[in-house]
Amino acid sequence: MRTVSRSKWVLPGLFLILLSGCETPAALKSADDAAAKQMAVDAGSKSGGGNQNQSGGQDKDAGGAKKNMLDVTPMSTFFDLDSEAPIAFTDAYTRLRIDGGLQESQGAAAGANGSLSYAQRGLIERYLLSIKYDVNVLAKVKIGTYEESVSLATLSSTSGSDGQSWTRDVVHNASSFPWFLVKEGGVEGTPRVSVEFNASRTVDSGVAGNALQITLTAIRALAPTSNVVTRLSEGATKDKAQAIDTAVSKLFFRKLSEKHTSDRDFLRWQDGGGMAITINIPEKEGDWNGNIRPMGVWRIGFDAPRPSVFSDWRYCKKESPTQRCKTDLKVARKAVVQEKDASKILAFVMLKASSNVTTIRDHLQQQPWYGTALSSLGNDDKANSQILNGMCQNIVQEMIGQSFSALDARLVAWAVVTGTHPAAKLTEKAWSAACKDVKDWLASQ
């Protein structure tokens, strides 16, 4: 976040295109949208997708003829960047990705119209009329019980008898979201993505932008975190998303609001595609019917699927030099199994809240059946093998119930029988026979 009080500064990352002197605002928006769409494609290509087939080109009627459509959301434009050749996300993990098509500030090279200036008002004018101007862009994603809310941009200024101040906060890229399992069927297979543009120009003296950034910082600091969405962590991520949504709703009086929403099954997503939104703002603050200019374009999509949260191997359509990736999902799963590490699996953090950390080992030790199984081990090898086999079945069921994949659930069971030795009196023969079904399943991958 940057707060300035001098008009010579420019906003880093603000994407603006020079105006043509004879074009109308509508014509400008049409031309700028085409450039913005290409920027969204470029952002997707840089993130590893390389998808070049976009839908949503020229609007046509049922007969295929071109048809002029009325633009009811002039401040925002929605694009679908995916082709008809999606990648398989089912029974794999992915995470939200936001890539900004925001160019670096070009400074003097951009010319006089290349930046949104910090316009000064005279002392008498400010004394007579205090003006507050706020713009916020909010992206919200909901997949089953998992929710995220991300403030993409906040522009705020106040000009009154106490002086003038500006706040401009722009998110360029965001990927530090938890991984979640895409289950076969069910609501988890249909993400709902919405982007809201909220703006106001009112007579006031407060700066909502400053208040929003302070609130967002506090929410992120206090909210529990996790690297993967499980039953333990899904409540915390949902509460954080709702808290951010509430903060934006309360701090920004919605004098002007636009919203785009899309539901689309994971069967139609690409790891480098997704949806894009272009945000336009007036050249003059608060002049909603004047000339508008593109502020930026964001691509909202999902990372290349991973077979396991315990490994960084991914499944993608094209191998990349920047990440470990296999073009065949079965080959990627096999690579995960070959590199399995029992100690790392058991130490994997399921939930972190303040100073309390819950690992997979901690979570299993909290289950009554786990302690019962270990305390029931005796001197009979056959009985011990049956007890351990039952414990492994419970582990697999528990981890699948916690929203881990079938592969990861069995890797956890394998880690328990490999990385721990619950009873010294247990013979090596009984120990090696424990969880044979799990070991055979992993060997078949």
Stockholm file with secondary structure:
# STOCKHOLM 1.0

chainA/1-445         MRTVSRSKWVLPGLFLILLSGCETPAALKSADDAAAKQMAVDAGSKSGGGNQNQSGGQDKDAGGAKKNMLDVTPMSTFFDLDSEAPIAFTDAYTRLRIDGGLQESQGAAAGANGSLSYAQRGLIERYLLSIKYDVNVLAKVKIGTYEESVSLATLSSTSGSDGQSWTRDVVHNASSFPWFLVKEGGVEGTPRVSVEFNASRTVDSGVAGNALQITLTAIRALAPTSNVVTRLSEGATKDKAQAIDTAVSKLFFRKLSEKHTSDRDFLRWQDGGGMAITINIPEKEGDWNGNIRPMGVWRIGFDAPRPSVFSDWRYCKKESPTQRCKTDLKVARKAVVQEKDASKILAFVMLKASSNVTTIRDHLQQQPWYGTALSSLGNDDKANSQILNGMCQNIVQEMIGQSFSALDARLVAWAVVTGTHPAAKLTEKAWSAACKDVKDWLASQ
#=GR chainA/1-445 SS CEEECCTTCCCTTCCCCCCCTTCCHHHHHHHHHHHHHHHHHHHHHHTTCCCCCCCCCSCBCTTSCBCCCCCSCTTEEEEECCCSCCCCCTTEEECEEEEECCCCCCGGGGCTTSSCCCCCCCHHHHHHCCEEEEEEEEEEEEETTEEEEEEEEEEEEEEETTEEEEEEEECCEECCCCBEEECSSSGGGCCEEEEEEEEEEESCSCCHHHHHHHHHHHHHHHSCBCSBCCTTTHHHHHHHHHHHHHHHHHHSCCSEEEEEEEECCGGGCCSSCCEEEEEEEESSTTCTTSCEEEEEEEEEEECCCBSCTTSCCEECSSCBTTBCEESSHHHHHHHHHHTCCHHHHHTCEEEEETTEEEEHHHHHHTSHHHHHHHHTCCSCHHHHHHHHHHHHHHHHHHHHHTTCCHHHHHHHHHHHHHHCCSCTTSCHHHHHHTTHHHHHHHHTC
#=GC SS_cons         CEEECCTTCCCTTCCCCCCCTTCCHHHHHHHHHHHHHHHHHHHHHHTTCCCCCCCCCSCBCTTSCBCCCCCSCTTEEEEECCCSCCCCCTTEEECEEEEECCCCCCGGGGCTTSSCCCCCCCHHHHHHCCEEEEEEEEEEEEETTEEEEEEEEEEEEEEETTEEEEEEEECCEECCCCBEEECSSSGGGCCEEEEEEEEEEESCSCCHHHHHHHHHHHHHHHSCBCSBCCTTTHHHHHHHHHHHHHHHHHHSCCSEEEEEEEECCGGGCCSSCCEEEEEEEESSTTCTTSCEEEEEEEEEEECCCBSCTTSCCEECSSCBTTBCEESSHHHHHHHHHHTCCHHHHHTCEEEEETTEEEEHHHHHHTSHHHHHHHHTCCSCHHHHHHHHHHHHHHHHHHHHHTTCCHHHHHHHHHHHHHHCCSCTTSCHHHHHHTTHHHHHHHHTC
//
